[in-house]
Amino acid sequence: MPRVKRGTMTHKRHKKVLDRAKGYWGGRSRLFKTAKEAVMHSMQYAYRDRRNKKREFRRLWIARINAACREQGMTYGRFIEGLSKAGVQLDRKMLSEMAIHDAQGFAKLVEQARAQVSA
């Protein structure tokens, strides 16, 4: 039975890690052991931050909506309450886009929300 050498598989595995570590500083891009550690950490950060990105964007949208609402003389909380009572089903991303690009349309939404809250 012939002897099985595993050099090709090891080379493939090392190459995959080192390709992912391209652009890292110093030995992190050249030495397998340190590159593997750096790649593992970077993948953990990427996994974590894919979830954090959603939170951060939601916070940004809320801040934009709040600023636009306050220009119209209303708080964010009252605005959202009024919209839900009025049955308007726009998400925060669309509301923030409206606040930036369509000020008149956003003002109409604020009036709808104001009518629902005061009633």
C-alpha positions, 0 to 999 in steps of 0.5 A: 500500500503506498504511503499517503503524503498530505503536503498538498492539503496542508498547502491548500489550507495554509494558502486559504488562510494566507489569502484571507490575511492579505494586507495585514501588517507584518507577520500577520500576512506571512506567517501561518500561525499568526495569520490564522489567529488574525483571520479568526479574530477578523471573522469574529469581528465581522460576524459581530458587526453584521449584527451591530450594523443593523442597530447603528442604522436604526439609531441613525434613522431615529435621530434623523426622524427626531430632528425632522419632527422637532423642526415641525414642533413634535417629538419622535415618540409622539410622531411614531404614536400618531403614525401607528394610530393613523395606520401608516405603515412606513418603516424608519428607514423610509421615514428618514429618507422622506425627512431628508429628501421629501420635506413636504411629504414628511410634513404631511405625515407629521400633520396626520400624526398630530391629528391622531395624537390630539384627537 
